[in-house]
Amino acid sequence: MGGEKLAGTPAWQRAAGKNEEGGLNAKGRASYNKATGGNLKAPVTESNPKGDRAKRQNSFCSRMCGMKKHETGAKTKKDPDSRINKSLRKWNCKCSSAYEFGVKLAHALISK
C-alpha cells in the first residue's frame, strides 16, 4: 500500500478528517463539502439547544437512533467505541427521546 493512494483520498475518508470523539472534524467537513458540494455543519453539542439547532439535533438523533436500532449488529450496538455510538454521544442523543420525537413527527405528517 503506497502513500500515493491515500494522498488522493479526501480527508473525510481518512483518519485525518475524523474526530476521535465521533463524526468529522473541521478538516473532514471542509473536505466533504468540497468533494460533494454539500454543506455539512458542526454537530449540535449543547445540552438544551433552541430553535433550528434543536430541530437539527432532534432530526439527527432520530435518524441515527433508527439506524442503530435497525442497521447495526449486536456487537456494534454495545461497543462504546463504534462510530455510531461515538456520534450519538457527541450530539447528546438519548435514543428513547429521539424515538418519541420521530413518532410525533410521523403523526404530524400523516395528519396533514
C-alpha positions in Angstrom: 0.0 0.0 0.0 1.7 3.2 -1.2 1.1 6.6 0.3 0.2 7.8 -3.2 -3.2 6.2 -2.9 -4.0 7.8 0.4 -2.7 11.2 -0.7 -5.5 11.5 -3.3 -8.2 10.3 -0.9 -10.3 13.1 0.6 -9.7 13.9 4.3 -13.2 12.9 5.3 -12.5 9.3 4.3 -9.2 9.2 6.2 -8.3 9.4 9.9 -7.1 13.0 9.4 -10.7 14.2 8.8 -12.3 12.2 11.6 -12.9 13.3 15.2 -11.8 10.8 17.8 -15.0 11.6 19.7 -17.2 10.8 16.8 -18.1 12.4 13.5 -15.9 14.5 11.3 -13.6 17.3 12.4 -13.5 20.7 10.7 -11.0 19.5 8.1 -13.2 16.5 7.3 -16.3 18.6 6.9 -14.5 21.1 4.6 -13.1 18.2 2.6 -16.6 16.6 2.3 -18.2 19.9 1.3 -15.6 20.5 -1.4 -15.8 17.0 -2.8 -19.6 16.8 -2.9 -20.8 20.4 -3.0 -22.6 19.7 0.4 -22.9 21.9 3.4 -22.1 19.8 6.4 -22.2 21.8 9.7 -20.6 21.1 13.0 -22.6 18.9 15.5 -25.1 20.5 17.9 -23.4 19.6 21.2 -25.1 21.9 23.7 -27.5 20.1 26.1 -30.5 22.3 25.5 -30.4 23.9 22.1 -33.2 26.3 20.9 -34.9 26.9 17.6 -33.4 25.5 14.4 -30.5 23.9 16.3 -32.9 21.9 18.4 -34.8 20.7 15.3 -31.5 19.7 13.7 -30.4 17.8 16.8 -33.7 16.0 17.1 -33.7 15.1 13.4 -30.1 13.8 13.6 -30.8 11.8 16.8 -34.0 10.3 15.4 -32.2 9.2 12.2 -29.1 7.8 13.9 -31.0 6.1 16.7 -33.1 4.4 14.0 -30.0 3.3 12.2 -28.5 2.0 15.4 -31.7 0.0 16.1 -32.2 -1.5 12.6 -28.9 -1.3 10.8 -26.2 -2.4 13.2 -25.3 -5.8 14.7 -25.5 -6.6 18.4 -21.7 -6.2 18.8 -21.7 -2.7 17.3 -24.7 -1.6 19.4 -22.9 -2.5 22.6 -19.5 -1.2 21.6 -18.9 2.3 23.1 -16.1 2.9 20.6 -18.2 2.2 17.5 -18.6 5.2 15.2 -22.4 5.3 15.6 -22.2 5.3 19.4 -19.5 8.0 19.4 -21.6 10.3 17.2 -24.7 9.7 19.3 -22.7 10.7 22.4 -21.2 13.7 20.7 -24.7 15.0 19.7 -26.0 14.3 23.2 -28.6 11.9 21.8 -30.9 9.9 24.0 -32.4 7.3 21.7 -35.7 6.9 23.7 -36.5 10.6 23.4 -35.4 10.7 19.7 -37.8 7.8 19.0 -40.7 9.7 20.7 -39.8 12.8 18.6 -39.9 10.7 15.4 -43.3 9.2 16.3 -44.7 12.7 16.9 -43.3 13.9 13.7 -44.7 11.0 11.7 -48.2 11.5 13.2 -48.0 15.2 12.3 -47.0 14.4 8.7 -49.7 11.8 8.4 -52.5 14.1 9.8 -51.7 16.8 7.1 
